[in-house]
Amino acid sequence: MTTNFYDKVAKKFGGYAYGKSHVEHLSKYPNGDPEKIFKTKLLSLAGKNKIALDAGCGDGKFAFQIARHFLSITGIDLSKELLEIARQKQKILKTKNVTFEFQDASKTSFSNKSFDVIFSRRGPTPFSEFYRLLKIGGYFVGINIGEQDCQDIKEIFGRGQGFGQWNNSRLEKDKQELKSLGFEIVFTQNYFYNEYYSSYEDLDLFLQGVPIFEDFDSKKDKKYLEKYVSKFMTEKGIKFPRHRVVLVAKKPNK
């Protein structure tokens, strides 16, 4: 994923998957909504004395939602456009315990053991840097995109985020990396669910605002999208299978 993509989306829509690019859709979760489960896991580790890092904070929307549960949250991102939107929102919301910085999550300027909790919502996961930044007994909480996310549409387009990696388990890869660094695995789970979009136009707009295809072009990709829609149209709408991975890991009390 490139920073340019997020800057482009921010300029076009006023935020990542937010604002004008937000498309209403129906979601069916056979074993729970992974976003809600991620948030529940995160807030169970929150506290008014806890300092948190939001790795890949984007436009700050999520950080503002949970700010009252922490002493402070620092959001970092490599999209200057999204960070500017976050700062403008902060002026409106008057949230004082959230700060935003332009930083690369894989090599931050923060001192060792700076944070009680680090979380990443479909953002970067440089686990070695997270281990350095976490206090002893601190936690990482993440929700990330699974290897089978949107596989059908990627196969029709012949490209896309993680294309062809369908059999390389994101959950197992992350678990092994976390363990190798010394983390204790607290929770891991795959979540497969379906979204349903009411029209071709809605799905087209959605694809313009997310990095499933960073180079998505409504005109050039019309034949592929039409093929997908004709194949996956159901009574509920256009079926769009998703895959998420939720992880919680602890830096041991050594």
Secondary structure, 3 states (H helix, E strand, C coil): CCHHHHHHHHHHHCCCCCHHHCCCCEEECCCCCHHHHHHHHHHCCCEEEEEEEEECCCCCHHHHHHHHHEEEEEEEECCHHHHHHHHHHHHHHCCCCEEEEECCCCCCCCCCCCEEEEEEECCCCCHHHHHHHEEEEEEEEEEEECCCCCHHHHHHHCCCCCCCCCCCCHHHHHHHHHHHHCCEEEEEEEEEEEEEECCHHHHHHHHHCCHHHCCCCCCCCHHHHHHHHHHHEECCEEEEEEEEEEEEEECCCC
